Amino acid sequence: MVGDSMGLFAVIIDHARAGAEPDREHPREQAETRSCKGARRWVGAGSAIGLSLWLASASASADPFRIATYAAPLSREGPGLLLKDIVSGQDKGITAIVDVISAADPDLLLLTDFDHDAGLAALNAFADLLAKRGTAYPFRFALPSNAGLPTGLDMDGNGALGEARDAMGYGDFRGNGGMALLSRVPIDTDNVADFTGLLWRDLPGAQMPQLNGRPFPSEEALAIQRLASAGFWIVPMLPEGEPPFALLASAATTPAFDGPEDRNGLRNRDEIRFWSLYLDGAFGAAPSSFVLAAKLNADPEDGDGDHATIRALLSDPRLQDPRPASAGGAWAADPSHRGDPSLDTAAWPGSPQGNLRVSYVLPSADWTVTGAGVIWPAPEDPMSALLGEDGQLAGPHRLVWVELRR
């Protein structure tokens, strides 16, 4: 399995983790798989019939897996605040996010902007909220993140300490804006491989930031700088009656908001390169069957970042790009952009970068793709109510899904 030979930089996760297994307080949910394999529930804001038909028509198999990633804004400015907002039932943004997830109804969902806490209290509360909507995820998983991890150093070179940019990955507090996985497929938690601690300088071919010929912000900072903004996970999945596969997960930094040293741009480039090197075997044997779900924060045609690097990953013959699309993205096209707007996964209206494709679900070549899409209805679609009048009720990012079968 995935965790058997991950190489020098892998950490095999075999210690106890609260919430990594089915919630012991909900034994009925633990025993549940999908009551009718291949059947789906379509629920959401307003009439869900349109989205139901749209998604269901994409499925060419009686027994597919629907895998999704979603950079829903489930992070807050302080620890415990996300849990408070979830349990309050009063947060309209969380309600909209739940509507979107319930409408898409994925079997595996990677959230890439979710505050991590040691007991996974927020994740379990969020999963319980989804279960009340009929979208149950008995398996929940998350690991500590680089996001918000204090370093004690000036990591952005502005002369100040203790700011969000001085953390190992951007964040106001430890775990701020990390990753979390919700699943109906059992997770082999004993054999998860975690590369979150990999130092940036230890990545083969790493390009470290410099300014005026000197390490930026300092040699001391670069000596401890980890590559992952949030984490790099290889999570073995154990579907009942079918061959196992691995979910590869990450959430890269934005390639913008830096200076002439291009610190964020270079880090984003190498966070994407990590996956190409991983598949090359640079960190041990890679799984033959996998799905990479990630917020890579790079568009192959537009915006900041190294376009060649993301294009190289998308064209790697070991995986396939299903090119999930939406009518809403096409409708909101930026006239100055080169890329296909229907493939965009985030909307930043009025911003310099415009709308971009930044979230991806990329299966290995052995899968058959039976459907793919981005939850971004056009304004005339009744299902646009999911995203609110301004399209931002559930945040700027859209849920991206791909449906697969063997």
N, C-alpha and C positions, 0 to 999 in steps of 0.2 A: 504493500500500500504506500501511499504518499509519504508517510512519515518515516519509512524505514531507512532511507539513505539520502538525507537532505543536505549533507555536507557540513562544512565547518561552521557556517553562519546560521544554521537552522537551530531553533530551540524547539524540541518536542514537548508539547504541552501535555503533561500527564498528572498535574496536580489537581486537586479539587477546585472547582469554580462554581460559585453560586449562580444558578440560573442557566448553566451551560447544558444541563439536562432538563427533561420535562419538569414542569413545576410540580413539586410534591404536594402542593395544596390543591391541585386540580387533577385528581386521579382519573376522572372521566376523560379529560382532554388528553392525558398521557396515552390512554389506550386507543385513542382515535387515530386511524389513518384517514384516507379519503373514503367516505362511506360508499361512494360509487366511483371507482377509479376512472378518471376521464371526465366525470361530471363536474359542473361548476355552478357556483351561485353568482348571480349578477345583481349586485346592489350598489347604490350610489345616490348622489343627490338627484332629485327630480326623477324623471322616468329613465330607468336603466336599460330599457329594451334596446335602444339604438346601439349603445356600446356593447351590449350582450351579443347582438347579431354581428357587430363589427369584429369583435374578438373571436367569437365562436366560428365564424366563417373562415378564419385563418387556420384553424386546426384541421389537418389532413389525417390525423391519427387518432385512434380510439384511446390511446394510452400515452399522451405526451407529457412532458414536463414543461411548465411555464416558469421561466427564471427571469427575475427583474432586478434592476437596481434603481435607487431613487435617492437623490440628494435633497430630500425633504428637510426643511429648516426645523429640525428637532434639537436644536442647541440653544442655550440660554446664556445670560451674562454672569451667572453664578451657580455653584453646585447646589443641587436640590431643586432648582427652580423649574426644570423640565418636569420632574415628577409632580411637583405642585400643580403645574398647568394641566398635566394629563388627568390627574384625579379630580380636579375641579370641575371638569366637564364644561367649562365656560370659554375655553380658548377656541375661537372660530377657525384659526389656522389649523390647529390639530384636528378639528372636526372635518375640515376640507381634506386634509391629508388622509385621514381614515376613509373618507368617501372615495378618494382616488385609488387607494390600495384595495379596498373592497370591490371596486368596479373591475380592476385588473385581475384580481384573484390569483396572484402567482403562487406557485408551490414553494419557491425559494425567493426570498427578498433580501437583498443587501441594502441596508440604509447607510449612507455615507456622510451624514451630518447629525449624529446622534450622541448626546452627552452620555459618557460612560461613568458608572458608579460601581463600587466594589461588589455590591450585592446584586447588581443588575435589577435594582428595584424599578427604575424608570422603564427599562425594556420589558420587564414582566407586566408592569401596569399598562404599557402601550399594547402589548400582545393581548392582555385581557380585554382592553377596549375594542380591539379588532374582533375578538371572539364574540363579543356581545353583538356585533354586526353580522355574525355568521361566517367570519373569516378567521378560522382558528389556526394557530401555529403552535403546536405542542413542543416543538424544539426551538430553543432560543440560545444564541451563542454570541459572545463578545469577549474580547481580550483588552487589557490595558493598552492605551494608545500613546503615541508620541505627542499627540495634540495636547497642548497645555502643560507638558511635562517640564518642570523648571530646570534650568541649566545653571543659574547663578552667574551667567556671563552675558555680555552685550553681544547678541547674536546678529543684530542688524546694523551695527556700526553707528548708531545715533548718539552714543555716549550715555544712554540711560540703561537702567537695569530693571528687571521684573515686569517688563511689558509683554503683551501678547506675542510680539515678534521675537522676544528673547527666549521663548519656550522652544523645546526640541522641534515641535511642529506648532504652527500658529494656534493660540488658544489662551483664553483668559484664566483658565484654571485646569488642573490635571483632568484629562479626559474630555475636555470641551470640544465637541464636534468630532467625535470618533466614529467608529464603524460598529454595526450590529447586524446580526443575521437572524432572520425568522424563517422557519422551515417546517414543512410537513414531511420532509424526508429525514430519516434518522441521520444523525451526525456522529462520526467516529471521533469523538473528542479526545480519545487517548492518543491519536496519531496525527493531530493537527501540527503542522509545521509553521513556525512563526519567525519571520525575518524582520520584525519590527526593530530589532536592535542592531541591524547591519549598519556599520558606519559608512557614510557617503564615500570616503576616500578608499574604502575597501572594495567598491564596485569596480570591476575591470573596465578600464577606459574612462573612469570618472573625470569629469572636467569641473574643477573646483573654482569658485569665484576669486578673482583678483582685481585689485584696483591700483593703478600706477605701478604694476609689476610686483605687488606685495599681496600676500594672502588676505582675503577679505572675509570677515571683519578683522580677524587675527588668526595667527597660527594656533593659538590656544583654543579658539572657538571651533576651527575646522577639525581639530584633533578629536573632538567629542561629538561633532555633528552627525547625527544619524541621517540616513537617506530618506526613509519614509516620513512623510508629513503626518500620517495617521498610523499606517501599518501595512505589512505585506503578509497575508495569510494564505496557506494552502490547506483547505478544509476538506477532508474525505467525507463524501456523502454515500450512504448505504441504502439505496432504494430497494424496497422489498421485492424479491423475485427478479431483480435485474442487476446487471453488472455495476460495480461501484464507479464513481467518478469523483473528481476533485473540483471544488469551487475555489478559484483563485480570486482574491479580493484585495483591493487597495483604493486609496483616495489620495490623489496627488495634489500638491500645492498649485495654486494659480501661477502662471508664468509672468504675471504682471506685478505692479505695486512694489518695484524695487528701483535701483539706480543704474548707473553705467556699469557696475560690476555684474549685473544680470544674475544676481543670486537666485531669485525665484525661477527665472527662465532656465538656468542651468540645472537646478534641482528638479524642476518638472521634467526636463529632458531625460535625466538619469532615472527618475522614478518610472518613466515609461520604458526606458531601456532595460530596467531590471527584469521585466517580464520576458523580453527577447533573450536575455542572457540566461534566465532561469530555464527557459525551454531548450536552450543550447546545452544545458547540463552544467553550467558554471557553479552551481551550488548543490550538486548531486543529481541523481536521476529524477527526471520530471515525469509526471503521470502521462500516460498515452491518451487518456480520455479526461477531458476537463471542460470547464466553462469559466472564462475570465469575465468577472463582473466588476466594474470599477468606474469611479469618477476619475478619468485621466486628465481632465481639465485642459485638453488640447484639441483643437479642431484641425483636420487635415488640410484645410484650405484658407481659413480666415482667422482673425484674431492674433494675439501674441502667441509665442511659443515656437518650438522647432517643428515645423510642418513635416519635414523629411522624416523625423523620428516616429511620429504617430502614423505616417503613411507606411513606413517600413513594418510596423507592427500589424497594421490592418491588412497588409499584403502578404504576411507570413503564411506559407502554404500549410503550416501545422495547425492553423486555425482558419475560421471563416468569418466574414463580416456579413451578417444578414441585412444590414442597412435598414434598421427600423425607421419608419417614416410616419408622418402625421399630416393631416390636412391643415391643422392649425399652424404648424411651422411654415408650410407653403404660403398660407395666407399672410403671415407676418414677415414675409421675406424682406431682408435688407437689400436695397437695390445696388449697393456698392460691393456686396459680397460675391465671391467667386463660387462658393460651394452650393450644393443643392439645399435650399432652405427647408425642405420637407424632412431632412435628416437632423435638423437642429434639436437639441434637447434642453436648452435653457433660453429664457427670454429676459433680456435686460434692455427694455425699451428706453430710448433716450441716452443710453450710455455709449461711450466711444466704441466698445467692442461689439455692440449689437447682440444679435442672437447667434448662438454657437452650438456645435455638437461637442459635448464634453463628457457625457456618460455613455458607457458601452457595455454590451453583453456579447461576448465573442466566444462561441463554442469551438472545440477542437474539430478537426476535419472528419472524425468518425461519426459525428451526429448528422441526422437529417433534420433540416430546418423546416418546420411546417407552418410557421407564422412569425411575425415580428411587428412591432409597432411602438409608437410613442404616444402616451396619453396626453394629447394636445388637440382637442376638437376645434374645428373652425367656429367662428362666432355664431354662424347661423345654425349650428348643430345644437339641439337642446341639451346635449351633454356638456356643452361649454359652461353650464352652471356649476360643474365640478370645480372650476378654477376661479369663479367669481366674476364680477363685472369687468374688472381690470385685468383678469388673467393671472393675478398674483396672489390670490387668496391662499393657495397652498405653496406659495413661494415661487421663485423664478425657475426652478428646475422641474423637469417633467419626468414622470416614471417611464422607464424604457424596459420593454419586455421582449423576450424571444421564446418561442415554443419549439420544443425539440422532441425527437423520438430516436430510438436506436435503429 
